[in-house]
Amino acid sequence: MDSSVIMGIASNSLRLVVYLAAPALLAGLAVGLLVSIFQAATQIQEQTLSFIPKLIAMVVALMVMGPWMLQQWVDFTTNLFHSIPDLIG
């Protein structure tokens, strides 16, 4: 096993992490932007106002995208375990 194989596995791992984190982060970003626009329009400057909507949006995103995320994780792990004999030999 050479360094290119290890770098390939690390690259795929980091790509998977980004894919798994994206739904929750994008939901939080979108809701945060909407709450910020609402706060700017109404001149309500309460810092805690944006926390609960972002939290709810992230939980909903994880509930909706959870099965897809789990399937991606299981597929990656299964492929990694199946490639162990090729990596060793």
C-alpha positions as CSV (number, residue, x, y, z in Angstrom):
1,M,0.0,0.0,0.0
2,D,1.5,3.3,-1.1
3,S,0.8,6.9,-0.2
4,S,-1.5,7.5,-3.2
5,V,-3.9,4.8,-1.9
6,I,-3.9,6.4,1.5
7,M,-4.5,9.8,0.0
8,G,-7.3,8.5,-2.1
9,I,-9.0,7.0,1.0
10,A,-8.5,10.2,3.0
11,S,-9.9,12.3,0.1
12,N,-13.0,10.1,-0.2
13,S,-13.4,10.3,3.6
14,L,-13.3,14.1,3.6
15,R,-15.6,14.3,0.7
16,L,-18.1,12.1,2.6
17,V,-17.8,14.3,5.7
18,V,-18.7,17.4,3.6
19,Y,-21.7,15.6,2.0
20,L,-23.0,14.5,5.4
21,A,-22.6,17.9,7.0
22,A,-24.0,19.9,4.1
23,P,-27.8,19.4,4.6
24,A,-27.8,20.5,8.3
25,L,-25.4,23.4,7.6
26,L,-27.3,24.6,4.6
27,A,-30.6,24.5,6.5
28,G,-29.1,26.5,9.3
29,L,-27.6,29.0,6.9
30,A,-30.9,29.5,5.0
31,V,-32.9,30.0,8.2
32,G,-30.2,32.2,9.7
33,L,-30.3,34.4,6.6
34,L,-34.1,34.6,6.7
35,V,-34.1,35.5,10.4
36,S,-31.4,38.1,9.8
37,I,-33.5,39.7,7.1
38,F,-36.5,39.6,9.4
39,Q,-34.6,41.2,12.2
40,A,-33.2,43.9,9.9
41,A,-36.7,44.7,8.6
42,T,-38.3,44.9,12.0
43,Q,-35.3,46.3,13.9
44,I,-35.5,43.6,16.5
45,Q,-32.0,43.0,17.7
46,E,-32.4,40.1,20.0
47,Q,-29.4,37.7,19.7
48,T,-31.3,34.7,20.9
49,L,-34.1,35.0,18.3
50,S,-32.1,33.2,15.6
51,F,-31.0,30.2,17.7
52,I,-34.3,28.3,18.0
53,P,-35.4,28.5,14.4
54,K,-31.9,27.4,13.2
55,L,-31.9,24.5,15.7
56,I,-35.4,23.4,14.5
57,A,-34.4,23.7,10.8
58,M,-31.2,21.7,11.4
59,V,-33.1,18.9,13.3
60,V,-35.7,18.8,10.5
61,A,-33.0,18.6,7.9
62,L,-31.3,15.7,9.8
63,M,-34.7,13.9,10.1
64,V,-35.5,14.3,6.4
65,M,-32.0,13.6,5.0
66,G,-31.0,11.1,7.8
67,P,-31.8,7.9,5.8
68,W,-29.8,9.2,2.8
69,M,-26.9,10.2,5.0
70,L,-26.9,6.8,6.8
71,Q,-27.0,5.0,3.4
72,Q,-24.0,7.0,2.2
73,W,-22.1,6.3,5.3
74,V,-22.9,2.5,5.2
75,D,-21.9,2.3,1.5
76,F,-18.6,4.0,2.1
77,T,-17.8,1.8,5.1
78,T,-18.8,-1.3,3.2
79,N,-16.7,-0.4,0.2
80,L,-13.8,0.3,2.5
81,F,-14.1,-3.0,4.3
82,H,-14.4,-4.9,0.9
83,S,-11.2,-3.2,-0.4
84,I,-9.1,-4.3,2.6
85,P,-7.8,-7.5,0.9
86,D,-6.7,-5.5,-2.1
87,L,-5.0,-2.9,0.1
88,I,-3.1,-5.4,2.1
89,G,-2.1,-7.8,-0.7
